[in-house]
């Protein structure tokens, strides 16, 4: 890169350094993600990724800016009750983890990109979700809501932005019993910030449970072990007497 050329652009065009780097195809951190095979304008996020083992324990530990989850006074008691009754965790019943928990739970997941949608396949209980990239609108109403919500995506530079709504209220965010209502709205941002690093951010809004939106952030690591792949995971309901024999 010709530094003198970049400098002249900054002076003549009045651009910031960050804007100049973006114009040159680099991220703010200087990393340029590989290109998506079917669309060279966007990043390739494909691969098998996994969050650190403790990411799904308590989303309060992943907060950006805030130190405490902004529970409404009327909702805080339910979280405390959930925390005391960890056996009630919906994943103990093999229910779908929900969003953002599907990305945070301690199982690898694979991202597969196609022109009109991006698929996330988790090793956990064969769960998968799709983020539709075709410009279609959210489903107006889905009776009872969806376990993983309705995801519609777009690109913001090299960041995949997924807008997720139409949830059912039956999932927890984590093992700590942090929860939501059917008014949950999640905006996810997936950015490849290194060759083997995927940075995940989620802004969470739920006016029935929280007094204001809050943001969480964590990173995922790319599995590069030879022949690494997703394995079968047959979830056994821990509340079922039959599961004791396995």
C-alpha positions in Angstrom: 0.0 0.0 0.0 1.3 3.5 -0.9 1.2 5.4 2.4 1.8 8.7 0.6 -1.1 8.1 -1.6 -3.4 7.3 1.3 -2.1 10.5 3.1 -2.9 12.6 0.1 -6.4 11.2 -0.1 -6.9 12.0 3.6 -5.9 15.6 3.1 -7.6 16.2 -0.2 -10.8 14.3 0.4 -11.1 15.1 4.1 -11.5 11.4 5.0 -10.8 9.9 8.4 -8.2 7.2 8.7 -10.9 4.6 9.4 -12.8 5.6 6.2 -9.7 5.4 4.1 -8.9 1.9 5.4 -12.5 0.7 4.7 -12.2 2.2 1.2 -9.1 0.1 0.7 -11.0 -3.0 1.7 -9.5 -3.3 5.2 -11.3 -3.6 8.5 -10.6 -1.1 11.3 -8.2 -3.5 12.8 -6.3 -3.9 9.6 -7.7 -7.4 8.9 -9.4 -8.1 5.5 -11.8 -11.1 5.6 -11.7 -13.6 2.8 -14.3 -13.0 0.1 -17.5 -15.0 -0.2 -17.2 -17.3 -3.2 -20.5 -16.2 -4.9 -20.2 -12.5 -4.1 -16.8 -11.0 -3.8 -18.2 -7.8 -2.2 -18.9 -9.6 1.1 -16.9 -11.5 3.7 -16.8 -15.3 3.8 -18.0 -16.3 7.3 -18.3 -20.0 6.4 -16.6 -22.6 8.6 -17.2 -24.4 11.9 -17.0 -22.0 14.9 -17.4 -22.2 18.6 -17.7 -19.8 21.5 -15.7 -20.2 24.6 -17.1 -22.8 27.0 -18.3 -20.3 29.5 -20.0 -17.9 27.1 -23.5 -19.4 27.6 -23.3 -19.5 31.4 -24.4 -15.9 32.1 -24.9 -13.2 29.5 -24.5 -10.6 32.1 -20.8 -11.4 31.9 -20.8 -10.5 28.2 -22.4 -7.1 28.6 -20.9 -4.1 26.8 -21.1 -0.9 28.7 -23.5 -2.0 31.4 -22.5 -4.0 34.5 -26.0 -5.4 35.2 -28.9 -6.5 33.1 -31.5 -3.8 33.2 -34.4 -5.9 34.5 -37.7 -4.2 35.3 -38.5 -4.5 38.9 -41.5 -6.6 38.0 -39.3 -9.1 36.1 -36.3 -9.4 38.3 -38.0 -11.9 40.7 -38.6 -14.4 37.9 -34.9 -14.4 37.0 -34.0 -15.1 40.6 -36.5 -17.9 40.7 -35.0 -19.3 37.5 -31.5 -19.1 38.9 -32.5 -21.1 42.0 -34.2 -23.8 39.8 -31.6 -24.6 37.3 -33.3 -27.9 36.6 -36.0 -25.9 34.8 -33.5 -24.7 32.2 -35.4 -25.4 28.9 -32.3 -27.0 27.4 -32.5 -29.7 30.0 -35.7 -30.7 28.3 -33.9 -30.7 24.9 -35.9 -27.6 23.8 -34.2 -25.3 21.2 -31.8 -22.9 22.9 -33.2 -19.7 21.2 -31.3 -16.7 20.1 -28.7 -15.6 21.0 -28.1 -18.7 23.1 -27.7 -21.0 20.0 -24.4 -19.2 19.3 -23.3 -19.2 22.9 -24.1 -22.7 24.0 -21.0 -25.0 24.4 -21.3 -26.8 21.0 -19.7 -26.0 17.7 -21.8 -24.7 14.8 -21.3 -24.4 11.1 -22.0 -21.4 8.9 -23.0 -22.1 5.3 -23.5 -19.2 2.9 -25.7 -19.2 -0.1 -26.8 -16.2 -2.3 -30.3 -15.8 -0.7 -29.8 -17.2 2.8 -27.2 -18.0 5.4 -27.6 -21.2 7.4 -26.4 -21.9 10.9 -26.2 -25.6 11.8 -25.5 -26.4 15.5 -24.1 -29.7 16.8 -26.6 -29.3 19.6 -29.6 -31.6 19.0 -29.4 -31.1 15.2 -30.8 -27.5 15.5 -30.4 -25.2 12.5 -31.6 -21.7 11.7 -31.7 -19.6 8.5 -31.1 -15.9 8.0 -32.8 -14.9 4.8 -30.8 -12.4 2.7 -33.3 -12.0 -0.2 -34.8 -8.7 1.0 -38.0 -10.4 2.1 -39.9 -8.9 5.1 -40.5 -10.5 8.5 -43.6 -12.7 8.9 -46.3 -10.4 10.2 -47.5 -12.8 12.8 -46.7 -16.4 13.8 -49.1 -17.9 16.3 -47.2 -18.8 19.4 -43.9 -17.5 18.1 -40.8 -19.3 16.9 -38.1 -20.9 19.0 -35.4 -19.3 17.0 -37.3 -16.3 15.9 -37.7 -15.1 12.3 -34.3 -13.9 10.9 -33.8 -11.4 8.1 -30.3 -10.3 7.2 -28.3 -7.7 5.3 -24.6 -6.7 5.0 -23.1 -3.7 6.6 -19.7 -3.7 4.9 -18.2 -7.1 6.0 -20.6 -7.5 8.9 -23.6 -9.7 8.7 -26.5 -8.0 10.4 -29.4 -10.2 11.4 -32.7 -8.8 12.6 -34.6 -11.4 14.6 -38.2 -11.1 15.9 -41.4 -13.3 16.4 -40.1 -15.4 19.3 -41.9 -17.6 21.7 -41.2 -16.9 25.4 -40.1 -20.4 26.3 -36.3 -20.1 26.1 -33.6 -18.8 28.5 -30.6 -16.7 27.4 -28.2 -18.8 29.5 -27.7 -21.2 32.4 -28.2 -18.3 34.9 -31.9 -18.1 34.1 -31.9 -14.8 32.3 -35.0 -14.8 30.2 -37.3 -12.9 27.8 -40.9 -12.5 26.7 -42.5 -12.9 23.3 -41.7 -9.2 22.7 -38.0 -10.0 22.3 -36.1 -8.3 19.5 -32.5 -9.2 18.7 -30.1 -7.5 16.3 -27.0 -9.6 15.7 -23.8 -8.5 14.2 -21.3 -11.2 12.9 -17.9 -9.9 11.9 -14.8 -11.9 10.9 -12.1 -9.9 12.8 -9.3 -12.3 12.3 -8.4 -15.4 10.2 -9.7 -17.6 13.0 -11.9 -15.2 14.9 -15.6 -14.3 14.5 -16.8 -11.5 16.7 -20.4 -11.7 17.7 -22.6 -8.8 19.0 -26.2 -8.8 19.9 -28.4 -5.9 20.9 -31.4 -7.2 22.9 -34.6 -5.3 23.4 -37.6 -6.6 25.4 -39.9 -3.9 26.9 -41.8 -6.4 29.0 -38.7 -7.6 30.8 -36.0 -5.0 30.5 -36.0 -1.2 31.1 -33.8 -0.5 28.0 -31.9 -2.3 25.3 -28.6 -3.9 26.1 -25.6 -5.3 24.2 -23.5 -8.4 24.6 -20.3 -9.3 22.8 -18.1 -12.3 22.6 -15.8 -14.1 20.1 -15.9 -17.4 18.4 -12.9 -19.5 17.4 -12.6 -21.3 14.0 -12.1 -25.1 14.2 -9.1 -25.9 12.0 -8.4 -29.5 13.3 -7.9 -31.9 10.5 -11.2 -33.6 9.5 -13.1 -31.7 12.2 -16.9 -31.8 11.6 -20.1 -31.6 13.5 -21.0 -34.8 15.3 -24.4 -36.3 16.1 -25.8 -35.0 19.4 -28.9 -36.9 20.6 -30.2 -34.8 23.5 -31.7 -36.7 26.4 -34.4 -35.0 28.5 -32.7 -34.8 31.9 -36.1 -34.6 33.5 -37.2 -38.0 32.0 -36.7 -41.1 34.1 -35.7 -43.0 31.0 -32.7 -40.8 30.5 -31.1 -42.2 33.6 -30.3 -45.4 31.8 -28.1 -43.7 29.2 
